[in-house]
Amino acid sequence: PVNLFEQFQRVANAYFLFLLILQLIPEISSLSWFTTIVPLMVVFTITAVKDVTDDCFRHKSDNQVNNRQAEVLIDGRLQNEKWMNVRPGDIIKLENNTFVAADLLLLSSSEPHGLCYIETAELDGETNLKVRQALPVTSELGADIRRLAEFDGGVVCEPPNNKLDKFTGVLFWKDNRYSLNNEQMLLRGCVLRNTGWCFGMVIFAGPDTKLMQNSGRTKFKRTSIDRLMNALVLWIFGFLVCMGIILAIGNSIWEQQVGAHFRIYLYWSEVVNSSVFSGFLTFWSYIIILNSVVPISLYVSVEVIRLGHSYFINWDRKMYYPKKDIPAEVRTTTLNEELGQVEYIFSDKTGTITQNIMTFNKCSINGKTYGDVYDDLGWKTEINEKTVPVDFSFNPLADRKFQFYDHSLIESIKLGDSMVHEFFRLLSLCHTVMSEEKNAGELIYQVQSPDEGALVTAARNFGFIFKSRTPETITVEEMGKLVTYQLLAILDFNNIRKRMSVIVQTPDGQIKLYCKGADTVLFERLHPSNEELMYLTSDHLEEFAGEGLRTLALAYKSLTEEHFKEWFKILQEENTSLDNRNEHLAAAYEEIEKDMMLLGATAVEDKLQEGVTETIASLSLANIKIWVLTGDKQETAMNIGYSCHMLTDTMNEIFIVTGHTVMEVREELRKAKERLFGQSKDLSNGHVFCEKMQESKQGSVLEETVTGDYALVINGHSLAHALEADLENEFVEVACMCQTVICCRVTPCQKAQVVELVKKHRKAVTLAIGDGANDISMIKSAHIGIGISGEEGMQAVLASDYSFAQFRYLKRLLFVHGRWSYFRMCKFLCYFFYKNFSFTLVHFWFGFFCGFSAQIALDTSYWTAINRFFVLGSIAVYFAILFAMHSDGIFVIFPNHFPFVGNARNSLSQISVWLVILLTTVVSVMPVITFRFLKEDLNPTITDQVRKLQKSRRKQKPLQNYIPRVYRRNSRRSAYAFSHQEGFGELITSGKNM
């Protein structure tokens, strides 16, 4: 029933059902009802089978997730249970590297103090580890199954919602109340890392989990061509009614003047004496006869073409990823032509644009850069497959995947350059990485940030190997010698400080502070003697940033024991303060982090997926706007924007919105709008564009008034205000006038809201692409959803309409398959309507020659055969010719010729279209009318001559004079008197003629 309801959303299907009902009335139908019901059932069956097939694939994928096993504590024993059977209140055991089955309250873990580490890539796209800690009162339960089975605590909490970073609740246990927040929660979709085991109590399960709350409901997606066809069917039905009315009026007039003399000869059970009623019946008869103007076969043909296009995508070898044996896959076959109408692309960052792999690429140490490769003449050369990397065979603990090509750096280390040694010593100490040695010589690092992992791995390969840590010590193997440092303090990183420091004591008693952070922050805290080195390093940093690399500056400071003890005492006091603790701690950090000595800088490459930069450039040429919606912090997102050239130094301006209140966000958007139109006014000889803004109601006109390239970067907390009803218009207006938009720290729900906002205000076709569970709601909200088969699981793929392995395949999907599908579908529809209008107008014209009697000019079986021949034959010829004329290479070479955007919905509003229709009608009808009139005058048939004579006699009305009748006797004469031969009486009686 649901499928039938969806199918009847198509106006044509309801129209055919109405025709079927009319054909069941024998008084008005001259066609058998079989001619409609059989094709209609075929259409419904084919569409239903296709929909069932799509749903089966999704159902199969859902079953794989629902049938995953979890260890649940039942009746005092751990038993395997399916995810679908997990209920709130159940206690679950999780092992290391396993997915969390539901939203859990952490009770205990294998780590001290009830700590555990999770990876939230499927929730927010971040692969760095996050820490969760159980309540002290529950962490004592440990792994004691008996005590866990006796746990009878109750939780009162907020209702299910989609806020990933907030949780409010209270645990009631043993007559006590314990406050709960997000720090004690393990959300579904997380992965347990670096933790042997943990136990948790289910708070929310199934659709109530925060992951599912962010997924959004699945919507039935229709293309713009479907919507256009619905509108066309209504217009054509109106045209059909007009033709029926004209023919019904003609029937009434003909019946009144001519038909009345012939009614007695008709096989009617009851003679219709009213010409008006006869016209009424004829109207419905012609509605049935002329119904071919909207044929049922149209929708079957459209579905077949869409299916063919889907197979073209599935079979495309240029969208096949051999490394992982992943082909492109069409999961929804009804959206192919919509690919040729895309105007906005919403993309995730981590795992979609980037590989989420950080590599140590270059560095600057004491004013000298390392990382570039030079030839014998001293010229810089490009690094390629033939370039020989540095040999790290001297280091048995080196990471074999790490590659570096500048041999001079390893030579400096071997020569004992003190600054180079101090540089890598800082990298091996100043971090929060945790190490795990599974086998002898096999180190595995668990990192909170991929940047830290890249830097620690680089130090490891160059001989400064971070081995292990405890709360009080850090152990490093320096050039084969094991050194243990006392960890005195960690001054952690945050978005305001933009730096991190550690204070350690060396084995010989020296106290040192090592710091790494953003150059803009670190340079302000250097000792004045570093000025010359700072300028030189700053030039190197600009060079690195120009190559799209992520940079950090490094510095150190030697501390006296007295200075450190005095400062540490202040730090402990601030740690115990109740008011403004964070501000006091920041002030204490500022006190120690000054007058530092500059060591150099690092340049890390966040590796983009292959072909991302070229793909984004081509999409921009095709006038497609790209919005990046990511859960990462602002600095990371902007660095990636520069790496893939979405952001460039040549842009007129990059607007950054970071307001924390509605008023602040409104003011920042207002200033951005003023800058946009103010600069446009300056660049256009003083034309006032504000007047155009007030006069124009179309967003496209506003966009045309802005000259230059602009970008908008907005944070998640600012976006929450910008999406409110009173600000959404201003936000969309400013954002859509920018070439690039980057939204940082956004939740999955906010991603979907941004997509819905553009759909609502721009009426444009949107495409969302992502690879994680945090992208599902965005993928479902967009007109077209694409899942990347990447590193973050298959959740996005399961919810998508199309899937492939690499972002670069998006260019071919849109420029080749999207353009082909849209172009072919439009051509097919034009031809189909032309063919059926031609057939229908034949019957309309024939009505004027058959007394408007609702008779068919062509036998239906004949038309069916002709129809099949022309449809199948024309499709074959069409594909044969246009395959050569529209090759895939042309659209890749000329991406700016890609868009046909808006052709479908704007075509009927163009005066030229209606003028062509009128001229075509006149040109088609006038020759026939002219020929008929000329033939009647120049070469009339006998019938024409008789009609002409009758008309002339009617015009010559005789005088109605009374002539008196004269009676004569014997004037009667027999008719047989005029016969010249005998009659046939004898012949008849003889029987010879029988």
ZIVEN-V694468 format. One record per helix or strand. SS is the DSSP state (H for helix, E for strand). FROM is the first residue (numbers start at 0). TO is the last residue. Records with the same first field share a line. If there is no record, write none. Layout:
SS: FROM-TO + FROM-TO
This chain:
H: 1-6 + 10-22 + 33-65 + 82-84 + 111-113 + 120-123 + 135-138 + 144-148 + 181-183 + 205-207 + 209-212 + 223-256 + 258-260 + 262-264 + 274-293 + 296-313 + 316-318 + 335-340 + 406-413 + 417-428 + 449-460 + 518-524 + 527-545 + 560-574 + 580-591 + 611-620 + 633-642 + 661-681 + 688-694 + 698-704 + 715-721 + 727-735 + 747-761 + 772-780 + 794-797 + 808-845 + 859-884 + 887-892 + 894-896 + 902-908 + 910-937 + 941-954 + 974-977 + 984-989
E: 68-73 + 76-81 + 90-94 + 98-98 + 102-108 + 114-118 + 128-132 + 153-156 + 168-172 + 175-179 + 184-185 + 190-192 + 196-203 + 320-320 + 325-325 + 328-329 + 341-346 + 353-364 + 367-369 + 372-373 + 379-380 + 433-438 + 441-445 + 463-468 + 472-477 + 480-490 + 498-504 + 510-516 + 525-525 + 549-558 + 595-607 + 624-628 + 652-656 + 709-713 + 739-742 + 764-769 + 783-787 + 801-803
